[in-house]
Amino acid sequence: MLDGLELADGAAELLALNADSYMIYATNQYNLAYYPSRVIPQHPGLRGRDYVGEIVPRLRRAGKHVLLYTNWLDSKHPEWN
């Protein structure tokens, strides 16, 4: 599923928006990472592929600002929820 994602196409689509900044999801609401991580499990559909590590440099080479979004539902700090 996600392992067949063509990031060159995705980056081109984002760049076509001509925004100054882009927010890229680094993790999702189910506590799965879109990059290899030793802390949280990676999304199984990526099969080890580093989505964040592939798309962020493409955007930065184009002079864009990139923010990474993470959602941590499995927080070990109840006061953060």
Beta strands, then each sheet from edge to edge (+ up, - down):
strand 1: 21-25
strand 2: 65-69
sheet 1: 1+ 2+
end
